[in-house]
Amino acid sequence: MKLTGTPFLILSILLVPLSIALLMALWGRLGGPKAVQAAGRLGLVLFAQVTAVVMVFVLVNNSNQLYGNWGDLLGTDSHVRAVPPPPPVGGPAAAMSPDQSKVIQSFTGVDDPAVPKDVKETQLKGRLSGVDGEVLVWTPPQYDDPAYKGKTFPVVELLAGFPGSSSAWFGWCWTTSGSTRRPTTGAWPGTRPAHTAPPASR
């Protein structure tokens, strides 16, 4: 069951009235010593409170896409595999040489209902930075138009921050529909690294 999926949202909403009904039904029926009754009632109250908090969390998370999946929430998933120290100022000239062959990226669809179907995902490793991770990319319709062959497009890079996922930009903030005065490509790099290399010594 996906964290941002509709089934989990419905379940979190239904659990709230069910927990309240359970609290009211069992409040006066708990038997045993007073300590056991008190503990049982406290457990019922806490259960009702937890279900309410979970429902609010799911609603807020689905609205703002703070955590895209269970791995993001539990810290077991990573969108960035490596973040090495930055290259020295003036970096290796060979890496910036225009004669160096271009890297052809392969793109796949994004398995996230919050992300529009025309947004693609790729695994990118920066030549200069060495950063290796997931990047979501949207290209305007003109990108595949033969009339624009050889044209370059400006790129807008958007970072979701932490907590947050690349899909946080979609829905309420970024739209791939409509027209702009200038065709622009959008790029959303992942922002949650698996590990960060220590800074280079000076």
N, C-alpha and C positions, 0 to 999 in steps of 0.2 A: 504494500500500500504506500503510494507516494506521499511525501510530506505535503506537497502542494496540490495533490489531486483532490478531485471532488468527493470521492468516497470517504477520505479521511476528514474532510471538512464537515460532511454530513454526520459522520460518527461523532465528532467532537461536539456538534450542536445538540444531537440527540442525548448524549450522555449527561448534559446539564439537567434537563427536567427529570430524567430517570434517576439521577443521584438525589435530587430533592424529594422525589416521590419515595425513594428507598429510605431516606432519612425520616420522613414523616410516618411511614408505615412501621418502621422498626423501633422508633424512639421509645415508645412505651411498652414494647414487647420483649426487651432485653432482660433476661433473667440472670440469676446468680448473685454473688456478692456485689455490694455497692461499687467496689473498685472495678470489678469486671464490667458492670453497667456503664460506669463513667468512661472507661477506656473504649467500650464499644460505641458509645455516643460520640466521643471525641473522634473516633475513626470515621464515623459516618459524616460528621461535619467536615473533617479534613478532606474526605473523598469528594464531597460536594464542592468544596473550595477549589480543589485541584482540577476538577472537570471544568469549572468556570474559567480558571486561569488558562487552561489548555485551549479552550474555545477562543478566548480573546487573543492568545498568542497565534493561533492558526489564522484567524481573521487578519490580524496585523501583518503576519508574515506573508500571507497570500497577496495582500494589497501592496506591500513594499518589496517583496522578493528578497528578504534579508538572508534567508537560507533556502537554497534551491532544492536540496534533497537531504536525506537523513545523514549522509556522509558529511555535508557541510555543517549540520547542526552538532553532530557528535565529534567533529574534528578528525574524522578518519578518511576524509576525501581531500584531494588536492588538485587544484587546477594548474598549478605551477610545479614542475618537477625539479627545477634547479634555478638558483639565483646566485651566480658566482660574483666575486668582487668586480666592481666596474673597471673597465680598461683604463690605463693611464691617459692623461690628457694628451691629445694628439695621436692616440691609438695607432695600431699597426696600419701602415699605408696600404699594404696588400689587401686588407679586408675592405678598404674603401675604393679599391681600383675599379674603374668603370669597365675594364676588360674582363673582370672576373665573371664567370658564367652565373646566370640567375638561377635561383632555386625555385623550382616549380612546386607549388603547394597543392595538395589534394584536399578537397572539401567534402564534407558530409552534412546531412541534415542535423538539426539540433533536437535532441530528445527532451524537449521542455515545452509544455503547452503555452507557457507565457511568451515564448519567442515566436515571432512571425515565421511563416514557412519559407520566406525568401531570404532569411538569414542563414548563413552557413557556418560550419565550425571547422577549424583546422588546428593542427598541432605545429606550432612554430618555434624555431630555435633561432634567436638573433645572432647574427654573425659577429657583431661588435660587443653586444652585451653578454652573450652567452646564455641569456634567459631562455629556458625551455618550458613551454606550457601551452595551454589552450587559449585560442583566440576566436571570438565570434566576429564574422565579417558580413557587412551588408554593402552591396554595390548598387548604384542607381541603374535604372533601365538602360541608360545611354552607354553603360560599360560594355554591354554585348552588342551594341548597335554598330554595324559596319561603318556608318557615317562618322563615328568617333574613333575609328581605328588610328592608332598612333597618338591619340590625345592622352594627356595625363590628368588625373583627378585629384583634388585635394583630399586629404585623409583626416578625419576627426577621430582622435583616440579618447575613449571615455573609460574612466576607472570607477568601479562601483564602490570602492572603499571596503572597510571591514567593520561589522559583519556586512556581507553583501555578496551578491553573485552577479555575473555578467548580465543575467536576465532581468536584473533590477531596473535596467534602463527602459525596458519595454513596457508598453501599456500606458503608463501614466506620464512618461517623460519623453520617450522617443517614439516616433511613428515612421514607418517605412512607406506610408501612403502620402499622396499629395505631391505637389511640385515645389521645387526650390529654384531660386534665381540662378544657382550654379550647381551642377551635379556634384555630389559629395559622397565619398566612401566613408562608412562608419566602421570602426574597429574597437572591440571590447575584449581586452586581455583579461585572463583570470587573475585574481589578486590574492589567492590564498596559497602560499608556497608550502611544499612538503618540508623543506628545510632551507635555511639561509646560510650561505657561507660566511665565515667571519670576515670583517673588513681587512683589506690588505694593509700591512704594516708600512709605516712611512719611514 
